[in-house]
Amino acid sequence: MPELPEVETIVRSLDQQISGLRITEVKVITPVIIFTPEVEIFKERLRGREITGVSRRGKFILIA
């Protein structure tokens, strides 16, 4: 498990590299974690969306 300073470093790096890009493909490796909407609808809603930023909540990395 990475430590918090490492997570922050990754977040800053990702924010610079992927902010402004569009999502072209979505792969759901563990479909049981997607409760709602259905997996195919979830994937379709994400495709084509622009990444507006990367942040963190504790050790979780959030991509908006």
Buried (B, 14 or more C-beta within 10 A) or exposed (E): EEEEEEBBEBBEEBBEEBBEEEBEEBEEEEEEEBEEEEEEEBBEEEEEEEBEEBEBEEEEBEBE
